[in-house]
Amino acid sequence: MLQVNGFAKINLTLDIRGTRADGYHEVAMVMQSIGLHDTIAMEQTDGDISLSIDVPGLAADESNLAIRAARLICAHCHITGGVAMRLTKRIPIAAGLAGGSADAAAVLRGMNALYALRMTDGELCTLGARLGSDVPFVLLGGTMLATGRGEVLRRLSAMPKTYVVLAKPPVSVSTPWAYRAYDAEGTDRHPDNAAIERAIEAGDRSLVASLLCNVLERVTMNEYPIVAEYKAMMQGQGALASMMSGSGPTVFGLVERAEEAKRIAAFLRCETRAAVFVTETCDPVKSGEEHLS
């Protein structure tokens, strides 16, 4: 039996630089791993690929990225055996935190270990990009600049350890809708990725917080004002900064100390119907937190 963790991400920046010939958007974003994670227990079998999930109503069929990742690596590596997987879900679903991608990345790493395939990170990322644009990032983790459609990665200096409060509103946001809405509306403010990269390298947490920028935030807030409300609550309670992650709807706040993060989380649990989590920035692969056991 093998256990693999798949870690969530937040966007410190998200910029859209146009549409591509392949139909995707050209993006440039600084992405950061956080400690919130799903866990997949995996066992080699002689039969098919199976998945059980501890969340009622979440599909465990071919639409699930964990199943698709297992099938992809089996086909690519000509594996004749199967795998039985049990997913413990902690990352909220459809939240802008790459939960499905995290599960796919965990399965790719798990299959690589379970079947002793000896695939490199580069090979796993190439496969992962076929499943989703966020999969290569969550495979490697840490602090990175992602360009292309999100699959071209450059490692940055490690983000200074920062506590993160997450609040997911009880709404769902369609990523394709958010990008279409952005195409129609545009924005007058784009992130300064070079500046935030320098701030991260300098270890200046407050400057990093001041440079957060997500071009999808405005279109999502226009449709779902609750996102703006959560942002205002976090900032009012003393977060260094607050922003929506990805296409939303999850809002995160950056906080310097653990006790402050717990206090802000307690306030949000009392005052909202959000799913609230306290976590921190991390580099799971580098630190060994990824956990293959």
Backbone as CSV, one residue per row, in Angstrom:
resi,resn,N_x,N_y,N_z,CA_x,CA_y,CA_z,C_x,C_y,C_z
1,MET,0.855,-1.201,0.000,0.000,0.000,0.000,0.887,1.246,0.000
2,LEU,0.571,2.180,-0.870,1.322,3.425,-1.004,0.374,4.579,-0.733
3,GLN,0.839,5.587,0.012,0.053,6.803,0.232,0.770,7.995,-0.396
4,VAL,0.020,8.785,-1.145,0.586,9.955,-1.820,-0.307,11.160,-1.522
5,ASN,0.331,12.271,-1.197,-0.405,13.513,-0.963,-0.378,14.392,-2.205
6,GLY,-1.495,15.023,-2.489,-1.587,16.003,-3.568,-1.932,17.357,-2.978
7,PHE,-1.061,18.353,-3.187,-1.170,19.644,-2.506,-1.887,20.689,-3.357
8,ALA,-2.696,21.510,-2.684,-3.409,22.603,-3.338,-2.445,23.737,-3.688
9,LYS,-2.940,24.669,-4.493,-2.151,25.856,-4.859,-3.013,27.097,-4.717
10,ILE,-2.319,28.229,-4.581,-2.963,29.532,-4.746,-2.199,30.298,-5.824
11,ASN,-2.869,31.249,-6.430,-2.219,32.155,-7.378,-1.841,33.435,-6.651
12,LEU,-0.561,33.757,-6.618,-0.151,35.067,-6.120,-0.385,36.125,-7.193
13,THR,-0.265,35.722,-8.448,-0.680,36.567,-9.570,-1.336,35.682,-10.616
14,LEU,-2.170,36.302,-11.442,-2.738,35.614,-12.610,-2.961,36.675,-13.676
15,ASP,-2.221,36.555,-14.766,-2.354,37.490,-15.886,-2.741,36.711,-17.138
16,ILE,-3.546,37.320,-17.985,-3.940,36.746,-19.271,-3.391,37.646,-20.356
17,ARG,-2.647,37.052,-21.278,-1.961,37.836,-22.299,-2.481,37.553,-23.701
18,GLY,-3.704,37.057,-23.791,-4.313,36.822,-25.097,-4.721,35.374,-25.267
19,THR,-5.285,35.080,-26.412,-5.703,33.714,-26.731,-4.701,33.091,-27.687
20,ARG,-4.634,31.771,-27.652,-3.669,31.008,-28.446,-4.371,30.325,-29.606
21,ALA,-3.583,29.877,-30.560,-4.139,29.179,-31.720,-4.825,27.884,-31.312
22,ASP,-4.385,27.277,-30.177,-4.984,26.016,-29.740,-6.259,26.212,-28.927
23,GLY,-6.701,27.468,-28.783,-7.942,27.742,-28.071,-7.762,28.073,-26.606
24,TYR,-6.578,27.793,-26.064,-6.295,28.149,-24.679,-5.914,29.624,-24.602
25,HIS,-5.845,30.134,-23.360,-5.356,31.484,-23.136,-3.867,31.447,-22.795
26,GLU,-3.152,32.455,-23.236,-1.754,32.633,-22.856,-1.748,33.311,-21.482
27,VAL,-1.132,32.664,-20.506,-1.153,33.179,-19.143,0.266,33.414,-18.639
28,ALA,0.367,34.195,-17.588,1.627,34.375,-16.866,1.236,34.565,-15.409
29,MET,1.590,33.606,-14.564,1.114,33.646,-13.187,2.146,33.071,-12.227
30,VAL,2.208,33.674,-11.063,3.054,33.152,-9.996,2.178,32.267,-9.117
31,MET,2.579,31.005,-9.017,1.788,30.006,-8.298,2.556,29.519,-7.074
32,GLN,1.793,29.199,-6.035,2.386,28.830,-4.764,1.675,27.614,-4.167
33,SER,2.449,26.600,-3.788,1.879,25.445,-3.084,1.503,25.832,-1.661
34,ILE,0.440,25.211,-1.160,0.038,25.378,0.238,-0.152,24.001,0.866
35,GLY,-0.154,23.981,2.193,-0.143,22.710,2.909,-1.430,21.907,2.840
36,LEU,-2.551,22.525,2.499,-3.810,21.794,2.371,-3.668,20.741,1.281
37,HIS,-4.021,19.490,1.588,-3.764,18.428,0.619,-4.803,17.314,0.699
38,ASP,-4.973,16.630,-0.422,-5.709,15.366,-0.487,-4.711,14.227,-0.325
39,THR,-5.203,13.061,0.084,-4.353,11.869,0.210,-4.973,10.726,-0.578
40,ILE,-4.143,10.056,-1.373,-4.605,8.903,-2.139,-3.818,7.672,-1.701
41,ALA,-4.528,6.678,-1.210,-3.927,5.377,-0.903,-4.027,4.525,-2.157
42,MET,-2.906,3.904,-2.554,-2.847,3.178,-3.821,-2.281,1.775,-3.597
43,GLU,-2.915,0.803,-4.235,-2.456,-0.576,-4.122,-2.466,-1.238,-5.490
44,GLN,-1.357,-1.851,-5.851,-1.235,-2.532,-7.128,-2.168,-3.734,-7.162
45,THR,-2.848,-3.936,-8.296,-3.754,-5.079,-8.460,-3.494,-5.731,-9.811
46,ASP,-4.087,-6.906,-9.975,-4.019,-7.591,-11.266,-5.190,-7.208,-12.158
47,GLY,-6.117,-6.437,-11.590,-7.346,-6.124,-12.325,-7.348,-4.739,-12.922
48,ASP,-8.515,-4.096,-12.865,-8.704,-2.805,-13.514,-8.295,-1.675,-12.564
49,ILE,-8.574,-0.460,-12.967,-8.329,0.734,-12.159,-9.622,1.092,-11.441
50,SER,-9.542,1.281,-10.130,-10.736,1.614,-9.359,-10.425,2.762,-8.405
51,LEU,-11.480,3.497,-8.040,-11.335,4.658,-7.160,-12.523,4.731,-6.223
52,SER,-12.239,4.866,-4.931,-13.288,5.165,-3.963,-12.957,6.511,-3.325
53,ILE,-13.996,7.267,-2.995,-13.823,8.636,-2.496,-14.673,8.807,-1.247
54,ASP,-14.140,9.574,-0.290,-14.870,9.771,0.962,-15.840,10.952,0.901
55,VAL,-16.103,11.474,-0.314,-17.027,12.596,-0.482,-18.227,12.120,-1.291
56,PRO,-19.417,12.050,-0.691,-20.597,11.604,-1.440,-20.879,12.527,-2.621
57,GLY,-21.210,11.923,-3.748,-21.598,12.707,-4.916,-20.461,13.087,-5.837
58,LEU,-19.215,12.917,-5.402,-18.091,13.219,-6.279,-17.831,12.013,-7.170
59,ALA,-17.868,12.226,-8.473,-17.774,11.119,-9.426,-16.443,10.384,-9.298
60,ALA,-16.523,9.056,-9.309,-15.322,8.216,-9.269,-15.193,7.440,-10.568
61,ASP,-15.615,8.090,-11.667,-15.606,7.438,-12.969,-14.559,8.088,-13.880
62,GLU,-14.712,7.898,-15.196,-13.718,8.397,-16.147,-13.646,9.917,-16.200
63,SER,-14.595,10.615,-15.590,-14.526,12.073,-15.550,-13.583,12.565,-14.454
64,ASN,-13.199,11.667,-13.548,-12.324,12.057,-12.441,-10.866,12.043,-12.901
65,LEU,-10.137,13.111,-12.600,-8.760,13.221,-13.072,-7.845,12.153,-12.477
66,ALA,-8.177,11.643,-11.298,-7.358,10.568,-10.714,-7.449,9.304,-11.566
67,ILE,-8.647,8.940,-11.976,-8.829,7.786,-12.865,-8.128,8.030,-14.198
68,ARG,-8.318,9.219,-14.750,-7.717,9.523,-16.052,-6.191,9.497,-15.979
69,ALA,-5.626,9.960,-14.860,-4.170,9.929,-14.702,-3.661,8.496,-14.659
70,ALA,-4.350,7.638,-13.925,-3.932,6.235,-13.838,-4.019,5.562,-15.206
71,ARG,-5.106,5.815,-15.936,-5.252,5.203,-17.264,-4.178,5.732,-18.226
72,LEU,-3.882,7.020,-18.135,-2.892,7.610,-19.031,-1.511,6.997,-18.823
73,ILE,-1.107,6.864,-17.571,0.233,6.337,-17.325,0.299,4.841,-17.637
74,CYS,-0.792,4.128,-17.429,-0.824,2.705,-17.806,-0.675,2.541,-19.316
75,ALA,-1.384,3.378,-20.068,-1.293,3.293,-21.528,0.093,3.711,-22.010
76,HIS,0.622,4.775,-21.433,1.913,5.295,-21.876,3.052,4.320,-21.590
77,CYS,2.974,3.651,-20.438,4.061,2.753,-20.014,3.740,1.281,-20.256
78,HIS,2.619,1.007,-20.929,2.225,-0.369,-21.274,2.113,-1.239,-20.018
79,ILE,1.496,-0.695,-18.995,1.279,-1.437,-17.743,0.057,-2.326,-17.919
80,THR,0.200,-3.592,-17.631,-0.927,-4.520,-17.794,-1.709,-4.693,-16.495
81,GLY,-1.111,-4.335,-15.365,-1.807,-4.451,-14.089,-2.739,-3.271,-13.857
82,GLY,-3.304,-3.236,-12.676,-4.222,-2.168,-12.330,-3.829,-1.513,-11.024
83,VAL,-4.729,-0.695,-10.489,-4.481,-0.036,-9.212,-5.826,0.235,-8.540
84,ALA,-5.866,-0.033,-7.254,-7.038,0.321,-6.439,-6.669,1.566,-5.651
85,MET,-7.484,2.602,-5.768,-7.175,3.885,-5.141,-8.293,4.299,-4.191
86,ARG,-7.889,4.873,-3.065,-8.846,5.423,-2.094,-8.476,6.870,-1.814
87,LEU,-9.357,7.788,-2.179,-9.083,9.216,-2.098,-9.730,9.819,-0.853
88,THR,-8.902,10.442,-0.019,-9.384,11.235,1.114,-9.315,12.698,0.691
89,LYS,-10.488,13.310,0.549,-10.592,14.645,-0.046,-10.631,15.713,1.045
90,ARG,-9.678,16.636,0.997,-9.661,17.787,1.910,-9.745,19.110,1.156
91,ILE,-9.182,19.142,-0.051,-9.233,20.359,-0.862,-10.659,20.527,-1.378
92,PRO,-11.281,21.681,-1.148,-12.646,21.861,-1.645,-12.731,21.711,-3.163
93,ILE,-13.887,21.257,-3.614,-14.097,20.970,-5.038,-14.495,22.248,-5.765
94,ALA,-14.002,22.401,-7.010,-14.333,23.551,-7.859,-14.107,24.858,-7.115
95,ALA,-12.894,24.996,-6.575,-12.609,26.107,-5.670,-11.529,27.056,-6.170
96,GLY,-10.884,26.752,-7.309,-9.771,27.566,-7.759,-8.468,27.215,-7.077
97,LEU,-8.405,26.012,-6.464,-7.228,25.580,-5.704,-6.519,24.388,-6.346
98,ALA,-6.959,23.997,-7.540,-6.343,22.893,-8.296,-6.483,21.546,-7.594
99,GLY,-7.600,21.310,-6.938,-7.794,20.050,-6.224,-7.786,18.845,-7.139
100,GLY,-8.481,18.919,-8.266,-8.482,17.799,-9.211,-7.109,17.572,-9.808
101,SER,-6.411,18.659,-10.124,-5.053,18.542,-10.661,-4.112,17.949,-9.628
102,ALA,-4.296,18.325,-8.365,-3.464,17.771,-7.292,-3.641,16.265,-7.191
103,ASP,-4.875,15.803,-7.351,-5.131,14.363,-7.302,-4.479,13.659,-8.487
104,ALA,-4.582,14.264,-9.672,-3.950,13.674,-10.860,-2.439,13.591,-10.681
105,ALA,-1.842,14.655,-10.165,-0.389,14.669,-9.947,0.013,13.607,-8.940
106,ALA,-0.773,13.440,-7.882,-0.468,12.426,-6.874,-0.518,11.027,-7.477
107,VAL,-1.497,10.794,-8.340,-1.611,9.480,-8.975,-0.421,9.227,-9.904
108,LEU,-0.022,10.219,-10.676,1.134,10.045,-11.554,2.385,9.700,-10.745
109,ARG,2.621,10.431,-9.673,3.775,10.130,-8.822,3.625,8.756,-8.160
110,GLY,2.425,8.450,-7.720,2.186,7.175,-7.062,2.384,5.994,-7.996
111,MET,1.863,6.089,-9.207,2.040,5.009,-10.182,3.515,4.842,-10.539
112,ASN,4.221,5.948,-10.638,5.648,5.906,-10.938,6.405,5.114,-9.877
113,ALA,6.014,5.317,-8.608,6.662,4.595,-7.511,6.150,3.159,-7.400
114,LEU,4.848,2.982,-7.537,4.228,1.672,-7.340,4.743,0.657,-8.354
115,TYR,4.913,1.093,-9.581,5.358,0.202,-10.652,6.847,0.376,-11.000
116,ALA,7.559,1.134,-10.161,9.012,1.333,-10.354,9.332,1.733,-11.796
117,LEU,8.627,2.748,-12.290,8.758,3.155,-13.683,9.991,4.024,-13.936
118,ARG,10.483,4.674,-12.902,11.667,5.537,-12.992,11.498,6.671,-13.998
119,MET,10.284,7.179,-14.105,10.056,8.334,-14.963,10.588,9.588,-14.279
120,THR,11.167,10.493,-15.056,11.684,11.748,-14.512,10.536,12.722,-14.265
121,ASP,10.831,13.779,-13.492,9.826,14.820,-13.279,9.393,15.423,-14.608
122,GLY,10.347,15.608,-15.521,10.011,16.169,-16.828,9.049,15.288,-17.599
123,GLU,9.279,13.983,-17.554,8.387,13.046,-18.251,7.005,13.041,-17.619
124,LEU,6.963,13.081,-16.287,5.667,13.121,-15.598,4.916,14.414,-15.922
125,CYS,5.644,15.537,-16.001,5.008,16.810,-16.322,4.450,16.821,-17.745
126,THR,5.168,16.208,-18.674,4.677,16.125,-20.056,3.369,15.344,-20.110
127,LEU,3.305,14.234,-19.376,2.046,13.484,-19.291,0.978,14.315,-18.594
128,GLY,1.365,14.939,-17.484,0.405,15.707,-16.705,-0.230,16.835,-17.490
129,ALA,0.530,17.472,-18.370,-0.005,18.576,-19.173,-1.133,18.108,-20.086
130,ARG,-1.157,16.821,-20.395,-2.243,16.284,-21.222,-3.545,16.176,-20.433
131,LEU,-3.434,16.192,-19.113,-4.613,16.093,-18.249,-5.163,17.457,-17.860
132,GLY,-4.281,18.446,-17.719,-4.719,19.777,-17.316,-3.543,20.714,-17.165
133,SER,-3.801,22.003,-17.364,-2.724,22.991,-17.370,-2.052,23.143,-16.007
134,ASP,-2.773,22.875,-14.909,-2.203,23.028,-13.564,-1.422,21.802,-13.103
135,VAL,-1.568,20.676,-13.791,-0.976,19.434,-13.300,0.552,19.510,-13.212
136,PRO,1.257,20.038,-14.231,2.716,20.129,-14.090,3.148,20.920,-12.858
137,PHE,2.447,22.041,-12.576,2.843,22.807,-11.388,2.666,22.006,-10.110
138,VAL,1.502,21.375,-9.943,1.289,20.669,-8.679,2.151,19.412,-8.578
139,LEU,2.617,18.894,-9.713,3.591,17.806,-9.675,4.901,18.262,-9.045
140,LEU,5.339,19.480,-9.382,6.639,19.976,-8.929,6.531,20.797,-7.655
141,GLY,5.502,21.622,-7.543,5.227,22.370,-6.331,6.221,23.473,-6.029
142,GLY,5.965,24.171,-4.917,6.824,25.254,-4.485,6.313,26.601,-4.952
143,THR,7.225,27.437,-5.423,6.916,28.782,-5.915,7.424,28.870,-7.342
144,MET,6.533,29.123,-8.297,6.937,29.093,-9.705,6.199,30.136,-10.520
145,LEU,6.863,30.564,-11.594,6.211,31.352,-12.626,5.743,30.382,-13.697
146,ALA,4.455,30.418,-14.007,3.867,29.539,-15.022,3.444,30.384,-16.212
147,THR,3.894,29.981,-17.398,3.517,30.683,-18.624,2.976,29.666,-19.629
148,GLY,2.851,30.088,-20.906,2.169,29.229,-21.870,0.706,29.151,-21.492
149,ARG,0.167,27.956,-21.449,-1.192,27.795,-20.926,-1.156,27.400,-19.451
150,GLY,0.044,27.507,-18.854,0.236,27.189,-17.444,1.217,26.074,-17.221
151,GLU,1.657,25.445,-18.327,2.488,24.248,-18.215,3.989,24.537,-18.354
152,VAL,4.341,25.768,-18.761,5.755,26.146,-18.880,6.171,26.787,-17.560
153,LEU,7.091,26.141,-16.850,7.364,26.512,-15.460,8.806,26.967,-15.270
154,ARG,8.958,27.974,-14.419,10.293,28.395,-13.992,10.276,28.558,-12.483
155,ARG,11.161,27.815,-11.809,11.183,27.864,-10.344,11.715,29.205,-9.867
156,LEU,11.049,29.762,-8.866,11.465,31.009,-8.243,12.071,30.719,-6.873
157,SER,12.611,31.741,-6.250,13.040,31.607,-4.865,11.843,31.188,-4.017
158,ALA,12.106,30.532,-2.915,11.014,30.071,-2.053,10.299,31.260,-1.417
159,MET,8.998,31.220,-1.435,8.191,32.220,-0.746,8.478,32.153,0.749
160,PRO,8.723,33.305,1.413,8.899,33.243,2.870,7.664,32.632,3.509
161,LYS,7.878,31.775,4.510,6.763,31.061,5.125,5.689,32.040,5.571
162,THR,4.469,31.795,5.086,3.341,32.680,5.337,2.111,31.829,5.613
163,TYR,1.340,32.210,6.613,0.095,31.496,6.889,-0.982,31.963,5.918
164,VAL,-1.851,31.039,5.565,-2.869,31.297,4.552,-4.234,30.884,5.105
165,VAL,-5.156,31.817,5.102,-6.549,31.523,5.456,-7.343,31.413,4.163
166,LEU,-8.070,30.322,4.003,-8.884,30.085,2.814,-10.356,30.135,3.190
167,ALA,-11.148,30.783,2.355,-12.597,30.796,2.557,-13.274,30.543,1.224
168,LYS,-13.922,29.388,1.108,-14.636,29.061,-0.134,-16.125,29.344,0.060
169,PRO,-16.671,30.292,-0.693,-18.108,30.581,-0.588,-18.947,29.402,-1.085
170,PRO,-20.197,29.352,-0.695,-21.076,28.261,-1.146,-21.619,28.514,-2.548
171,VAL,-20.732,28.837,-3.483,-21.099,29.027,-4.886,-20.058,28.314,-5.741
172,SER,-20.396,28.052,-6.987,-19.467,27.435,-7.923,-19.240,28.378,-9.090
173,VAL,-17.996,28.455,-9.551,-17.633,29.318,-10.679,-17.088,28.431,-11.792
174,SER,-17.612,28.595,-12.983,-17.129,27.869,-14.155,-15.881,28.563,-14.680
175,THR,-14.776,27.825,-14.776,-13.539,28.417,-15.301,-13.709,28.901,-16.739
176,PRO,-14.301,28.091,-17.651,-14.509,28.613,-19.020,-15.340,29.900,-19.033
177,TRP,-16.377,29.967,-18.166,-17.175,31.193,-18.095,-16.313,32.378,-17.677
178,ALA,-15.457,32.195,-16.663,-14.629,33.294,-16.165,-13.707,33.829,-17.254
179,TYR,-13.110,32.924,-18.030,-12.220,33.370,-19.105,-12.999,34.067,-20.216
180,ARG,-14.180,33.562,-20.523,-15.004,34.233,-21.547,-15.408,35.626,-21.084
181,ALA,-15.789,35.728,-19.810,-16.176,37.036,-19.266,-14.998,37.995,-19.298
182,TYR,-13.811,37.484,-18.999,-12.625,38.341,-19.075,-12.383,38.800,-20.514
183,ASP,-12.535,37.898,-21.473,-12.340,38.265,-22.880,-13.274,39.403,-23.275
184,ALA,-14.488,39.392,-22.730,-15.473,40.414,-23.067,-15.193,41.739,-22.364
185,GLU,-14.697,41.680,-21.123,-14.547,42.890,-20.316,-13.122,43.422,-20.265
186,GLY,-12.135,42.526,-20.237,-10.747,42.951,-20.084,-10.493,43.538,-18.708
187,THR,-9.354,44.200,-18.558,-9.007,44.818,-17.281,-8.055,45.968,-17.533
188,ASP,-8.015,46.906,-16.586,-7.061,48.004,-16.691,-5.886,47.827,-15.738
189,ARG,-5.828,46.664,-15.069,-4.729,46.418,-14.138,-4.183,45.016,-14.348
190,HIS,-2.887,44.919,-14.575,-2.226,43.635,-14.748,-1.153,43.469,-13.677
191,PRO,-0.865,42.233,-13.295,0.162,42.029,-12.278,1.558,42.370,-12.787
192,ASP,2.409,42.777,-11.857,3.819,43.012,-12.152,4.589,41.786,-11.672
193,ASN,4.686,40.791,-12.552,5.316,39.530,-12.151,6.798,39.707,-11.827
194,ALA,7.472,40.595,-12.549,8.894,40.826,-12.267,9.074,41.400,-10.868
195,ALA,8.189,42.322,-10.479,8.291,42.944,-9.152,8.003,41.938,-8.044
196,ILE,6.983,41.097,-8.226,6.671,40.134,-7.164,7.766,39.067,-7.077
197,GLU,8.375,38.747,-8.215,9.495,37.801,-8.180,10.655,38.374,-7.358
198,ARG,10.941,39.668,-7.539,12.007,40.305,-6.759,11.655,40.354,-5.280
199,ALA,10.384,40.615,-4.977,9.949,40.677,-3.579,10.075,39.314,-2.906
200,ILE,9.734,38.248,-3.637,9.879,36.893,-3.099,11.353,36.590,-2.847
201,GLU,12.200,36.938,-3.808,13.628,36.678,-3.663,14.210,37.430,-2.463
202,ALA,13.689,38.635,-2.200,14.151,39.431,-1.063,13.558,38.956,0.260
203,GLY,12.596,38.040,0.210,11.953,37.559,1.423,11.047,38.584,2.065
204,ASP,10.541,39.536,1.259,9.723,40.637,1.782,8.246,40.257,1.684
205,ARG,7.744,39.648,2.734,6.370,39.145,2.736,5.353,40.263,2.512
206,SER,5.557,41.403,3.156,4.609,42.514,3.031,4.576,43.059,1.607
207,LEU,5.735,43.137,0.965,5.778,43.617,-0.413,5.109,42.615,-1.347
208,VAL,5.348,41.320,-1.117,4.656,40.291,-1.907,3.147,40.493,-1.792
209,ALA,2.680,40.685,-0.555,1.241,40.846,-0.327,0.697,42.058,-1.080
210,SER,1.466,43.137,-1.149,0.999,44.354,-1.823,0.927,44.193,-3.336
211,LEU,1.576,43.171,-3.870,1.653,42.973,-5.318,0.708,41.887,-5.839
212,LEU,-0.105,41.303,-4.974,-1.071,40.305,-5.424,-1.981,40.911,-6.491
213,CYS,-2.228,40.153,-7.551,-3.110,40.648,-8.617,-3.618,39.481,-9.448
214,ASN,-4.919,39.421,-9.654,-5.575,38.365,-10.425,-6.559,39.023,-11.377
215,VAL,-6.302,38.950,-12.683,-7.147,39.666,-13.639,-8.550,39.066,-13.749
216,LEU,-8.732,37.842,-13.262,-10.066,37.240,-13.294,-10.929,37.682,-12.112
217,GLU,-10.304,38.297,-11.141,-11.023,38.610,-9.898,-12.214,39.527,-10.144
218,ARG,-12.024,40.562,-10.950,-13.091,41.545,-11.136,-14.312,40.931,-11.795
219,VAL,-14.107,40.098,-12.834,-15.271,39.534,-13.515,-16.021,38.572,-12.598
220,THR,-15.286,37.827,-11.787,-15.952,36.898,-10.864,-16.678,37.663,-9.765
221,MET,-16.062,38.722,-9.237,-16.714,39.510,-8.189,-17.960,40.211,-8.708
222,ASN,-17.943,40.630,-9.984,-19.135,41.274,-10.542,-20.331,40.321,-10.548
223,GLU,-20.056,39.049,-10.800,-21.122,38.042,-10.843,-21.426,37.480,-9.461
224,TYR,-20.394,37.402,-8.618,-20.539,36.821,-7.286,-19.976,37.798,-6.252
225,PRO,-20.775,38.784,-5.815,-20.292,39.813,-4.879,-19.775,39.241,-3.559
226,ILE,-20.157,38.000,-3.237,-19.700,37.389,-1.998,-18.173,37.279,-1.956
227,VAL,-17.543,37.159,-3.136,-16.078,37.102,-3.187,-15.494,38.402,-2.659
228,ALA,-16.050,39.539,-3.085,-15.582,40.837,-2.599,-15.842,40.990,-1.099
229,GLU,-16.967,40.446,-0.639,-17.292,40.530,0.791,-16.257,39.775,1.625
230,TYR,-15.883,38.592,1.184,-14.896,37.805,1.934,-13.537,38.491,1.933
231,LYS,-13.176,39.078,0.786,-11.920,39.827,0.723,-11.914,40.953,1.755
232,ALA,-12.998,41.717,1.790,-13.081,42.845,2.715,-13.030,42.374,4.168
233,MET,-13.675,41.243,4.449,-13.657,40.706,5.810,-12.238,40.337,6.237
234,MET,-11.524,39.651,5.365,-10.160,39.240,5.708,-9.261,40.453,5.941
235,GLN,-9.368,41.425,5.056,-8.532,42.614,5.210,-8.935,43.405,6.443
236,GLY,-10.227,43.447,6.715,-10.701,44.136,7.908,-10.238,43.478,9.192
237,GLN,-9.997,42.179,9.130,-9.534,41.433,10.302,-8.015,41.404,10.415
238,GLY,-7.312,42.080,9.484,-5.876,42.238,9.645,-4.995,41.401,8.739
239,ALA,-5.562,40.721,7.730,-4.705,39.995,6.785,-3.790,40.981,6.060
240,LEU,-2.572,40.538,5.749,-1.647,41.388,4.992,-2.252,41.783,3.654
241,ALA,-2.942,40.851,3.035,-3.641,41.081,1.775,-4.588,39.920,1.562
242,SER,-5.545,40.117,0.660,-6.505,39.063,0.364,-6.826,39.107,-1.123
243,MET,-7.004,37.927,-1.713,-7.292,37.854,-3.152,-7.996,36.543,-3.462
244,MET,-8.682,36.503,-4.591,-9.295,35.289,-5.105,-8.228,34.440,-5.783
245,SER,-8.299,33.133,-5.629,-7.359,32.229,-6.282,-7.959,31.682,-7.573
246,GLY,-7.150,31.675,-8.640,-7.606,31.125,-9.911,-8.846,31.831,-10.413
247,SER,-9.790,31.058,-10.937,-11.062,31.630,-11.382,-12.073,31.689,-10.248
248,GLY,-11.641,31.312,-9.042,-12.498,31.407,-7.867,-13.322,30.152,-7.660
249,PRO,-14.188,30.230,-6.661,-14.513,31.413,-5.869,-13.719,31.555,-4.556
250,THR,-12.758,30.667,-4.285,-12.072,30.722,-3.001,-11.261,32.009,-2.862
251,VAL,-11.373,32.622,-1.689,-10.608,33.810,-1.330,-9.553,33.380,-0.317
252,PHE,-8.334,33.885,-0.488,-7.301,33.588,0.500,-6.755,34.880,1.090
253,GLY,-6.315,34.784,2.334,-5.656,35.894,2.995,-4.275,35.464,3.436
254,LEU,-3.285,36.323,3.244,-1.928,36.062,3.701,-1.759,36.685,5.086
255,VAL,-1.207,35.887,6.002,-1.120,36.292,7.407,0.263,35.947,7.937
256,GLU,0.787,36.818,8.778,2.162,36.638,9.239,2.297,35.595,10.334
257,ARG,1.328,35.541,11.262,1.470,34.661,12.426,0.295,33.686,12.528
258,ALA,0.593,32.513,13.089,-0.410,31.448,13.180,-1.618,31.871,14.001
259,GLU,-1.380,32.552,15.122,-2.509,32.934,15.984,-3.431,33.924,15.286
260,GLU,-2.854,34.800,14.443,-3.683,35.731,13.664,-4.529,34.977,12.648
261,ALA,-3.912,34.000,11.995,-4.639,33.207,11.006,-5.808,32.477,11.653
262,LYS,-5.576,31.896,12.827,-6.652,31.176,13.534,-7.765,32.126,13.946
263,ARG,-7.420,33.332,14.366,-8.434,34.312,14.766,-9.287,34.733,13.570
264,ILE,-8.634,35.004,12.428,-9.382,35.392,11.226,-10.289,34.250,10.772
265,ALA,-9.774,33.018,10.827,-10.584,31.860,10.441,-11.799,31.713,11.349
266,ALA,-11.613,31.905,12.651,-12.730,31.796,13.593,-13.792,32.846,13.292
267,PHE,-13.362,34.053,12.958,-14.296,35.121,12.603,-15.106,34.740,11.366
268,LEU,-14.423,34.227,10.346,-15.103,33.853,9.102,-16.084,32.708,9.322
269,ARG,-15.707,31.755,10.158,-16.621,30.636,10.446,-17.875,31.126,11.155
270,CYS,-17.713,32.146,11.976,-18.850,32.681,12.731,-19.747,33.558,11.852
271,GLU,-19.137,34.335,10.959,-19.864,35.371,10.226,-20.310,34.971,8.823
272,THR,-19.827,33.840,8.310,-20.148,33.454,6.932,-20.546,31.975,6.875
273,ARG,-20.955,31.562,5.686,-21.238,30.143,5.437,-20.101,29.503,4.645
274,ALA,-18.944,30.119,4.668,-17.802,29.620,3.904,-17.231,28.351,4.516
275,ALA,-16.604,27.542,3.658,-15.718,26.473,4.124,-14.365,27.136,4.373
276,VAL,-13.885,27.082,5.616,-12.713,27.858,6.023,-11.587,26.917,6.440
277,PHE,-10.378,27.245,5.992,-9.202,26.428,6.298,-8.049,27.352,6.681
278,VAL,-7.183,26.859,7.560,-5.930,27.549,7.866,-4.791,26.640,7.434
279,THR,-3.900,27.172,6.629,-2.778,26.397,6.138,-1.578,27.329,6.018
280,GLU,-0.563,26.933,5.262,0.610,27.783,5.082,1.277,27.467,3.755
281,THR,2.115,28.376,3.307,2.866,28.138,2.078,3.874,27.016,2.313
282,CYS,4.193,26.279,1.257,5.121,25.160,1.410,5.744,24.797,0.072
283,ASP,6.753,23.954,0.135,7.355,23.344,-1.048,7.359,21.849,-0.781
284,PRO,6.258,21.149,-1.099,6.066,19.778,-0.626,7.098,18.779,-1.110
285,VAL,7.524,18.873,-2.365,8.489,17.901,-2.882,9.854,18.137,-2.257
286,LYS,10.261,19.405,-2.210,11.578,19.759,-1.693,11.719,19.420,-0.210
287,SER,10.639,19.627,0.544,10.695,19.437,1.990,10.395,18.003,2.413
288,GLY,9.965,17.174,1.447,9.607,15.795,1.783,8.177,15.656,2.264
289,GLU,7.392,16.744,2.269,6.010,16.684,2.720,5.125,15.923,1.739
290,GLU,5.616,15.747,0.514,4.821,15.085,-0.515,4.365,13.702,-0.037
291,HIS,5.220,13.004,0.661,4.880,11.786,1.378,4.489,10.616,0.475
292,LEU,5.480,9.871,0.105,5.263,8.567,-0.531,5.618,7.529,0.521
293,SER,4.674,6.727,0.963,4.990,5.756,2.012,4.180,4.470,1.830
